[in-house]
Amino acid sequence: MPFILKQLSIVTRPLTTTTRSLNRAIILPTLGRSLTTAATQIACNDDEPSFLQSVEKYYDHAAKLSDIQSHTLAHLRAVDGVLRVTFPIEVENGKYEVIEGYRAQHSRHRLPVKGGIRFSEEVDLQEVEALASLMTYKCAVVDVPFGGAKGGIKIDPKKYTAEQLERITRRYTMELCQKKFIGPGLDVPAPDVGTGPREMAWIMDTYAQFNVGDVNAAGCVTGKPLSLGGVRGRNEATGLGVYYGVREFLSYPEVQKKTGLSGKIADNRVIVQGFGNVGYHAAKFFEENGAKIVGVGERNCSIYDPQGLNVEDLFKHYRSNQTFRGYSNTAQVSEEPSKILEADCDILIPAALERQIGLRNVDKIKAKIIGEGANGPVTPDAHQALEKSGKVVIPDLLLNAGGVTVSYFEWLKNLSHVRFGRMNKKWDERARSKVVALVEENAGRVLTEAERKAIVHGAEEADLVYSGLEDTMIQACQETRQTAELKKVDFRTAAYINAIQKIAAVYEGSGMLFMH
């Protein structure tokens, strides 16, 4: 790294103005590189690698099997650039707080780079570097033509008012604009932990104010509200991608043989850890397709019922009460949320934080398939233990790529300035109506109105987004499977090999200016 972050203690000092003297307190953040929270440490031994080290370890293992030149691999492993900013905001009664933010760009082999912005007290340099690296590989696995990036602001959004959050978001965006770390052709953020469509709207508006006349300004960020250029299907995209990926792997005979599971979603019991955007939507899609949701974990508690849980009712109960207690008299509620990972099920979806399955609890995991809805939920040593015990791990860089895939669709929509389906929906319906009329004439039977609508209906934007996401996930899963069979490796290593080879092809094909 070109610089070293030093520890700074929290200090206060008075500010003075030319007109009057006010004893205003400035709170400076504590800086550091390590992410160490109870939630990410409880499952791991002290000697297990950090999140960033885990990503690098997975990469290094796959790199040795990729048949790519060493200098290309070294280039690909390094983070291209990191931006760290601090700025003050007034929180209340003349009190100021210094906010700390980051943006990391891992690889600019394809532009723009792409990655979410999270609001979390756990945000640090190491975390955004790891997530940016993972985004590069994730985009390559699903053939989304972006480089990888990630950003974050070190705050707990629940401690701030909406007005304060808007000022923080806009000031952070201003810093990105000034440093050229945002733009439709440069760097396109998206929602992540603690952020959503509201924050993305603020980012887009701020960018537009600093770039007057940029007709593609809406493409500077994805995950926006529909009224501001968002795309239908983006909100549930990551959870839907998790469902598509697990469904696809379940259909492979080798997975069925290894796990003893049938190829049908409906025959399986599912546990989801994390009941946010990804976990909730993944659970909903599994439930809608016949699976039984037997357990859900959140930050403060977990619930388990072998008879099954109603996802929508449980979600409403949790949002109202911030606990699973009182939802059911038959369900087991635990104040140790991590214990839900060890409960009996067929498919486990860790969709919360990184480092949730480590050497301390890996031997207690009963699920036959672990689908990584979150980024980095399984440590390298735990991954090896799961594979040795006959379990199937579907890796994060493949399984949770639904979000960036649909973000890509939204970006395309913003650049083309037209809603998907607008140009061809009625044309398709007229063509299908002619076919239906011909069939009715030859069959001697008139279809009912419901039958006619089902056949004639032209594709809406959501239909096209779902179709594009499904095709993307199926193709990426099949490529991963083929590489795993060819190289005799697990699915995670296979996905990394595919990503490395695709990115290396771009680097080497372009000649890598100044590298030789």
Secondary structure, DSSP 4 states (H G I P E B T S, - for coil): --S-PPP-------EE-SS-EE---EEPPPP-S----HHHHTTS-TTS--HHHHHHHHHHHHHTTTT--HHHHHHHHS--EEEEEEEEEEEETTEEEEEEEEEEE---SSSSEEEEEEE-TT--HHHHHHHHHHHHHHHHHTT---EEEEEEE-S-GGGS-HHHHHHHHHHHHHHHHHTT--BTTTEEEEE-TT--HHHHHHHHHHHHHHSTT-TTGGGG--S--GGGT--TTSTTHHHHHHHHHHHHHHTSHHHHHHH---S-GGG-EEEEE--SHHHHHHHHHHHHTT-EEEEEE-SS-EEE-TT---HHHHHHHHHHHSSSTTS-SSSEEES-GGGGGGSS-SEEEE-S-SS-B-TTTGGG---SEEE--SSS-B-HHHHHHHHHTT-EEE-HHHHTTHHHHHHHHHHHHHHHTS-TTTTTHHHHHHHHHHHHHHHHHHHT-PPPHHHHHHHHPPP-HHHHHHHHHHHHHHHHHHHHHHHHHHHT--HHHHHHHHHHHHHHHHHHHHT-TT--
